[in-house]
């Protein structure tokens, strides 16, 4: 199995070096490039096509939010983007998630957390730090909630159940066990949820669920 290819984008050289050292110590992870600004991150990612990007949310030229938007818009098969930030409860982090980032990690996280987060984001079958994502979505997403959008009524009962379980951070296999159905059935339901909510992945689906009022806590 090939190693997960990672690009590290942060305006602090020491942070980039520390992240590289941690990730390069793992046989299944490889740092293939670095960027010190948001604009450079877009350029490096377009050139190297990594699997995962560690994106500082606050950088010169353009911030991590705009860089995330540009990367996702530029590539037909974009990488998974994980925001790396100093503050957990930050509107910048929430806006990065809304823009398409798959999750976020605190800069003070332990090396083991970083490694596991990159692996999880690369697999994309679960929500990274679901409690923290729900907290952000509840605080910032609930403020945007208005009339329920049409997709809420289009969800089947099973799809609605799957969306609720996705928000708790369960994998497809865990959801299948909870619902007493096959993993392939859950995978089909997840795909339908993403399509109906217009979401790129689980993180955006959960945010959409809070902003629509479908989830309230």
PyMOL commands that set and color helices and strands:
alter all, ss='L'
color gray80, all
select helices_A, chain A and resi 13-24+38-48+64-74+91-99+111-123+130-144+150-154+157-167+172-179+183-197+202-211
alter helices_A, ss='H'
color red, helices_A
select strands_A, chain A and resi 4-9+29-35+52-56+80-85+103-106
alter strands_A, ss='S'
color yellow, strands_A
deselect
rebuild
show_as cartoon
